């Protein structure tokens, strides 16, 4: 047994535990909490020295870690509540961006609440089974309202929101405590993409644009995201090709989807209440494809 395998066996041992704010972390949970907190502490001097947006983002990350981490480690019910709150908040931002009518917004918000909560059902009804009914209901609203001017767009945008937001975030409880790994790896991949985009722009291929949808996205950023996602998944003892693709490719796709929506609506951010990021949708966009892919490729 090499030292790496021995180390992970050690941290899987439930005898290693600590209680923080009434939450008992043990084994792998303790290791992942310590790893994420350590990365924040290690990067603190650099973030504070650079100042500006970098410092603001680091401060927001410091606040996000316990807000996200505690529910994920508390258990399935707390994780489901977290997924519901994220889906509801993201749906409200999306409805404003998509210029949905009040009735469409109410239906989307209802789907954001029902779908994550449905994962608690003991009958094992798959959440994908709710999607067609939610889409049909969303399409029925402008249909029954006889909206011949904007009805099809409303139905299409509501349907997309149901799949992209409500169904995607309902996958969060299905990952169990592995959800923390996916969220952590996706967040670090975002940071890696930022660092890669800055540090590799000295090379022609590194500063080459990825797509007109997001001029700031470069192939250097893609490389940086790949490296960061790989290292974090390895450090979390959760590396697999499937999860690497989910975090890396899924993260890029989710980010670009939101960029496409924002460019269509001619806005920079989905909101302005989350310092350094904009809105909730701006922060979780990379998760919206990564999470269902992680469930599929687990």
Secondary structure, 3 states (H helix, E strand, C coil): CCHHHHHHHHHHCCCCEEEECCEEEEHHHHHHHHHHHHHHHHHHHHHHHHCHHHHHHHHHHHHHHHHHHHHHHHCHHHHHHHHHHHHHHHHHHHHHHHCCCHHHHHHHHHHHHHHHHHCCCCCCCCCHHHHHHHHHHHHHHHHHCCCCCCHHHHHHHHHHHHHHHHHHHHCCHHHCCHHHHHHHHHHHHHHHHHHHHHHCCCCHHHHCECCCCCCCCEHHHHHHHHHHHHHHHHHCCCCCHHHHHHHHHHHHHHHHHHHHHHHHHCCCCCCCCECCCECHHHHHCCHHHHHHHHHHHC
